[in-house]
């Protein structure tokens, strides 16, 4: 059950998003971004990290082809595949990552899973409102960091509303290898996620033809003592010094109807 405090925070932040969008230079032009078609399913989905349901065969598969590393060292360009579906209640995400060194340190919620082997997803239900998005970051230990983010809100400083909680968020992970052991070579991990539309506040729920803005990210740290990690994104962010949260670089998703 959502608390009154949570509802108030979510309502205020969503209202601020609409107000402050008009004060920004609009670099995102609807229709010009890369487009991902989100297949719809009527099949019951089990969040187990395995992609067993037949409906996943209808989902478009894409790869993360843009790599960044902030310390300038050679990047680990390990492959990541991504799929997404939806039904009337949820968005479903699936990450499949090659990884020779399965690594995590974070165990607490709303902390720093992004420093580990981690999947990230940013979504903007109003694609021409550039100053905010919902963020979900989960490492292979299923430590979740969820928030509402206002990008470069004051003096080019971003604000994270960490009090936000995505009620109904589900995640399951599978790993192929030994976790937190630098001495051997692992094969990889998968992550399956369900994000309920009800967790996105009062934004209108999508229907076939609706377009939202989003970014999908994979963080890859291959040594326990490494302070840095390689970052791979679905859509290019161009200037990695700013971080991966640049909503004016998001692509679009278009919700499709059930295929007959």
N, C-alpha and C positions, 0 to 999 in steps of 0.2 A: 504494500500500500504506500503510495507516495505521500510524503509529508507535506504539510502546508508550506513549510520553508522551501522545500525543493520546488514546488509549483510556482512560488513567488519568484524565485531566482530565475527559473526557466522563462517565465512570462516577461520579466524585466529585460533579460538578455535578448530575447527574440524581438521585443519592441525596439531596443536600442539598435539592433542589427538593421532594422528597416529605416530608422531615422538617420543613422550615420552613413548609410550607403550613398545618400545623395551628396555627401560632402567629399566623396572621393573621386579621383579621376578614374573613369571606367575603362580599364584596359581589356576587360573580358567582353568580347563581342559574341553574342549568342549566334550559333550556327557556324562559327569559324574554328571552334575547338575540335580536337579529335573526339569521336563519338563512339561510345560503347553501348551496344544493344543488350538490354537486360531481359533475358527470357523469363516468361512467367510460368509457374508450375502450380498445378492443383494437387500434386502428389504430397502426402504427408512427409515431412522432412525430419530425419533424426540427426541431431548434431553429435557426431561421433568422430569427426576427423577423417572419414574414410571415403566419402563421395560414392556411397553404395547405390543411391537412388538412381533409377533410370533417367529421371528428369535432368540430371547433370549433363547428359549427352547432348542436350539442346542448348546448353550454355556456351556462349562464345569464350574461347580460350585465348588469352593474350599473355605476353611476356613483359617483364620489367627490363628494358633495354638501356636505361639511362643510369649511369653510376657516378657516385661522388664520394670523396673522402676528404674531410676538412683539414687533416694534417699534411696532405700532399704526398703521402707514401703510396706505393703501388696498391691498387685496389684489388680486392677479391671479387672477381666478376662471376659469381656463382649464379646459376640460372634459377629464375623464379617464374612459375606459371600462376595465372590468376583467372578465376571464373566468378560470375555473380548471377544470382537469380532473385526472383521475388514472388510473393503471393500477397493476398489481401492483408496479411498481418506483419510480415517481416521482409527484410532484405537478407539474402544468404550469400556469404562470401567463402571462397575456398582458395587458400594459398598452398602451393606445392613447391618446396624449395630444396635445391641441392645444397648440401652443407657438409663439408669435411670435418668440421669441428663444432659440435653442438654445445652451446655455451649460454648459461644464464647465471646471474647473481641475485637479481631482484626477486623478492618473495612477497612484498607488501603491495596492497592496492594503492593507486594514485601516487605512485613513487616514480621510479625511473626504469621501466621495462625497455625503453628505447635504447638503452646502452647494451642490451643483450641481443641475441637472436630474436627478432621481434617482427610482427606484422602490424602495420598501421593503416588506418582508413579514415579519410576526412571527407565529410559530405556537407553540401550546401544546398538545402532544399529550395532556396530562391536563387537561381544561378546568376542573376545580374546584381545581386547584393554582395559586394566584394569584401566586406570587412569582417565577416565571421564565418565560422564553420563548427560543426560538431566533430570531435576527434575521439578515436578509439585506438589504443595502442596496447597490444598484448604480447608478452614474450612467450617462449615455449614452455614456461612454467605456469602459464595462464594467469600471471599477475596483470591485472587490467588497470590502465590509466585512461579514464574517460573525462571529458571536459568540454566546455564551450570556449572557443578561442576567438578573440578580437585581434586581428593581425595589424601590427603597426598602428595601434589605437591612439597613443599619445606620444608625441616626440619620437615617432618611429619605434616605439616600444610596444610589444605585444602583451596582451593580458589573457591569462588562462583562468577561467571560472572552474575551479577544481571541485566546488561544492556540487556540481552537476553529477547525477548518478543515472546511468542508463538502465532503468528497471527492465528486467526481462532479457537483458543481454546474455547470450549463451556462447560458449567457446569450447571446442574440443581439439586436442593436439595428439598427433602420433609422431614418434621419433624412430629413426632407423640408425642406431649407433649408441655409443655410451656418452652420456651427458657430463660435461665439465671434466673431460679427460683429454689433455692436449697430446697424449702419447700415441693415440691411434687415429685412424681416419674413419670418419662416419660417412653416412650416405645422404641424410637429409631429414626433413620434417614436413608435415602437413598441418594445416590449421583450418578448421571449419567454424564459421561464425554466423550467428543469427542476431540481427539488430531489429527490434520491433519498431514499427513506425510510430507507435505510441510514445517511444522514448525521445522523439524529436519534437516534442512540444505541440504547439497549436498550428504548425504548418500543415497545409492541406495535404492529405494523403494522395499518393500518385494514382494515376490511372493510365491505361494504354495511351502512349503519345506524350506523356509528361516528361520533361527534361530537367534533371538536376545536375549540378556541378560536383565533381569529386576528384580525389587523388588517392591512389593506393601505393603503399611504400613497404619496402622490406629492409630491415636493419640486419647487418651481418657482422658479428664479432667472433673472430676465430681463435682468440687467446684470452684466457681468463684475466691476465694482467695487462691487457691492452686497453688503454683509456679511450681509444678511438675505434670506429667500425666503418665498414663500407656501407653506403646507402644506395639502394636501387629504387627507381620510381617508374610508375607506369607512364606518366606524362612528364616531359622535360621541365625542369625548374630553372635552367639557364644559369642562375647566379646562386651557387650552393652556399655562398657566404651568408646569405640571408636566412637560411634554413629551408625545410621542405614545406612550410606552411603557407606558401604564396598562393592565395586563392585566385589571383589573376592569371595563374598558370594551370589551374585545374582544367581537366577535360570535362566532357559531358557524358552522362548516362541517359539513355532513353528507354523508358519502360515499355516493353512490348506486350501484346496480348498473347493468350495461350495459342500455340501453334496447332493447327488442325491437320 
